[in-house]
Amino acid sequence: MEPLSIGYGRPHQDGAVLDLFTAWAHRTPDAPALIDGERTYSYAELDRLADRTAEALRGKVGPGDLLGVCLGHSVSLVAVTLAAAKLGAVHLPLGPRPGERRLRAVAEQLRPSCLVGAPDLLPPGGEHLALDLPEPGVVAALTSGEQVSVPAGTHYAVLTSGSTGTPKAVAVTEPALGALLQWYRELTGLGPGERHSLLIGVAFDPHVMELWAGLTSGAALVVAPEAVRWDSGALTDWWREAGVTVTVLPTPLAEPVLGRPWPAGLALRHLTIGGDRLRRAPGPEVTATVHNAYGPAEATVTTTVHTMAPGGDHGAGAPPIGLPIAGAVVLVTDEDGRPVPHGVAGELRIGGRGLAAGYLDPELTASRFVGAPEGVDGTDRVYRTGDRVVMRPDGVLEFHGRLDDQVKVSGVRIEPAEVEAAFERDPRVRRAVVAAEQAPAGGVRLLAFVQIEEGEGGRAGTGAGTHHEAEAARLLDAVRPWLPEQAVPSAVRLVDRYPLDANGKVDRPALLAAEPVRPVGEDGDTPVERTVLKLCRELTGRPELGPADNFLASGGNSLAAARLLEALESEYGIRLRAPLVLRQPDLRAVARLVEERVAALTATA
C-alpha cells in the first residue's frame, strides 16, 4: 500500500518571548539591540523606553486588549511592541500607511482598545494620549466600545492576505510564537554579535518573527532604509555596509537578488525567503545558506522549509517548500479531508504546535480550522490552507498553486500557476504572473505579465513598442505547446516589476487595474471586414485589433472561433469550418474568405 502524505516535524522546544528579551536586557544591558541609521539603542535603553511606554498606557490598555500599531520600522515601533507584551495586550501591527478604508474597517469591526500612530492618521474622536517616544507626535488613540472577543493567551493578531472590507484577523498565542522563535534561532544560529535585518513590511506576519527573533537572541536588529525594499542593488549594498548576518526577504524582492551576480564581501550567513512561490534556486556562487520557507499566518509564519547550502547544485527548477519544521504536522488531503498517497496532489492541511488560536471571527474559525482525520498524531485540529501541494516519497512538499485560484476559461478549469510555470520554462523569462479578468463580451480571459531576464530584449519600459509586441508574441508562441488552448493567455505584457500588496505578495488586481486603455483599432475597408473586426474584438476583449492581426496570436482559440462562425452564419447564412479560419494569416483574410463564400452562395441562389 502506498504511504500516505502525512509528515511530522521533529519534537519542538517551548520558548519564551518577552522573558527572553528581559533576560538579555539584564545579562547584556550595553549590547546593541536596535540600530537605526546613525543611532544605536542598547538592550537596557530599549527596555527603559518600553517601560515608559507601557506605564503611559497602563490602566487604559490591559491583558487581552487589542492594541493596533500604525508605525513603520523604527525604535518607536519596537518600543510599542515591547510595551504591548509587558501589558499583556494583543499587538496588532497595521503598518505606517494602512489605508483609510482598511483602518476604518479595523476600528469599526475589531474595535481595538487603542490605536498608536500619527494623529492625522488615526480615526477622529476618543481620547488621545501623547507618548514619550523618539519619534515626535506619536499618540495613542483610546477608543470606546467593546472590542471583539480575543482568544485567551493571544500574543499578537495579524490581518491576513486578502483582507479588504472585512478584517480577517488571525490570533496567535505566545506558546506558538515562542516555539517558532526557538526553531528559527536554532536554524540560523542567531545570537549575540549577530545583526538581523528589520525589513519585512510591518503588516506582513514574518515581520513579527524577525523583530522578536532579534530581541530574544541577544542580537541587534538593524532597520532597513526605505530604498532597499524596492532596489535589489541598494539592498545588497546595505547588507555589506550594515554588516547584516541574518535576514528575511519577501519572495518578489529575493528573486532579483538571486538573479544577479552574488556580491563579494557580505557577512550574510542565512537568507530566509517566503511569502510567495520561489521560482529560482541560489547559484553556486551564493555564500549564504538560503531557506525557502512556507507558512500561512494561521500557522504562525512558517510551517515548512527547504534549506539550500552555499555552493550546492540546487537544480534549475523551482525549489520545493520542503519539510515540516519542529512541532508541525502536515498532511495532503482529498476533497473529503482524507490523506492521499505520496505523489498525489491535494490540499495541504496543517496542525501541530504552531497552529493559531483561530480568527477573531468564530464562524470563520469553524470553517477553516477543522478536526484532524483519523490516523494523524500530534494534533486534534488542522487548518485548511487552500493550497495545492504534492508530497514526494522523501516527504518533501512541492507547491502547485492555490485551489481557489482556478478559473474557468471557455468551460475548462485552468490553474494560473501551471500557466506561469509554462512561461518560466523559457530561459528568457525571469518570472510570469497570470491574472484573470472578465472579458468585455462575457466570460474570462487570461493575461500574462512577464519579467524577462536582463539582456533578453531590454526593459519593458524602454525601446520601441513594436519590439516589445514582437517579444510578447514570441513568448506566447513558445508557451502554446505546453498548454491546452483555453489556457493560452489572450495577451502578454512585459513588465519591469510587479506591484506588491501590504503582505509583500504580487498584487494581481493592481496589475489588472494598471492595464492601459487600449484604443480601438483601425476599421476595415469593407462592410464584411468591419463586421469580422467587431466580432473578433468582442470575443477576445481586445478593441485594438486591426485587419492585419492574426486571430490565434490575438487570443483567439477554437471555442472563440466556433462562436465567431456561429455569428457569421447568423449574419451571412454561410457555414465555415474552424480549422480553415484558424489557418488564415490575418483578420483581413478571414473577411475575404467570408466574402468569397457569400459571393458563391449568391451565385447559386
Secondary structure as GFF3:
##gff-version 3
##sequence-region A 1 605
A	DSSP	beta_strand	6	8	.	.	.	ID=ss1
A	DSSP	alpha_helix	18	27	.	.	.	ID=ss2
A	DSSP	beta_strand	32	36	.	.	.	ID=ss3
A	DSSP	beta_strand	39	42	.	.	.	ID=ss4
A	DSSP	alpha_helix	43	57	.	.	.	ID=ss5
A	DSSP	beta_strand	66	69	.	.	.	ID=ss6
A	DSSP	alpha_helix	75	87	.	.	.	ID=ss7
A	DSSP	beta_strand	90	93	.	.	.	ID=ss8
A	DSSP	alpha_helix	100	105	.	.	.	ID=ss9
A	DSSP	pi_helix	106	110	.	.	.	ID=ss10
A	DSSP	beta_strand	114	117	.	.	.	ID=ss11
A	DSSP	beta_strand	127	130	.	.	.	ID=ss12
A	DSSP	beta_strand	139	142	.	.	.	ID=ss13
A	DSSP	beta_strand	154	159	.	.	.	ID=ss14
A	DSSP	beta_strand	169	173	.	.	.	ID=ss15
A	DSSP	alpha_helix	174	188	.	.	.	ID=ss16
A	DSSP	beta_strand	195	198	.	.	.	ID=ss17
A	DSSP	alpha_helix	206	215	.	.	.	ID=ss18
A	DSSP	beta_strand	220	223	.	.	.	ID=ss19
A	DSSP	three_ten_helix	226	229	.	.	.	ID=ss20
A	DSSP	alpha_helix	232	242	.	.	.	ID=ss21
A	DSSP	beta_strand	246	250	.	.	.	ID=ss22
A	DSSP	alpha_helix	251	259	.	.	.	ID=ss23
A	DSSP	beta_strand	270	274	.	.	.	ID=ss24
A	DSSP	beta_strand	289	294	.	.	.	ID=ss25
A	DSSP	three_ten_helix	297	299	.	.	.	ID=ss26
A	DSSP	beta_strand	304	308	.	.	.	ID=ss27
A	DSSP	beta_strand	323	324	.	.	.	ID=ss28
A	DSSP	beta_strand	328	333	.	.	.	ID=ss29
A	DSSP	beta_strand	346	352	.	.	.	ID=ss30
A	DSSP	beta_strand	358	359	.	.	.	ID=ss31
A	DSSP	alpha_helix	362	368	.	.	.	ID=ss32
A	DSSP	beta_strand	369	371	.	.	.	ID=ss33
A	DSSP	beta_strand	381	391	.	.	.	ID=ss34
A	DSSP	beta_strand	397	402	.	.	.	ID=ss35
A	DSSP	three_ten_helix	403	405	.	.	.	ID=ss36
A	DSSP	beta_strand	407	409	.	.	.	ID=ss37
A	DSSP	beta_strand	412	414	.	.	.	ID=ss38
A	DSSP	alpha_helix	416	423	.	.	.	ID=ss39
A	DSSP	beta_strand	429	438	.	.	.	ID=ss40
A	DSSP	beta_strand	444	452	.	.	.	ID=ss41
A	DSSP	alpha_helix	465	479	.	.	.	ID=ss42
A	DSSP	three_ten_helix	480	482	.	.	.	ID=ss43
A	DSSP	three_ten_helix	485	487	.	.	.	ID=ss44
A	DSSP	beta_strand	491	494	.	.	.	ID=ss45
A	DSSP	alpha_helix	508	513	.	.	.	ID=ss46
A	DSSP	alpha_helix	527	540	.	.	.	ID=ss47
A	DSSP	alpha_helix	558	572	.	.	.	ID=ss48
A	DSSP	alpha_helix	578	582	.	.	.	ID=ss49
A	DSSP	alpha_helix	587	604	.	.	.	ID=ss50
###
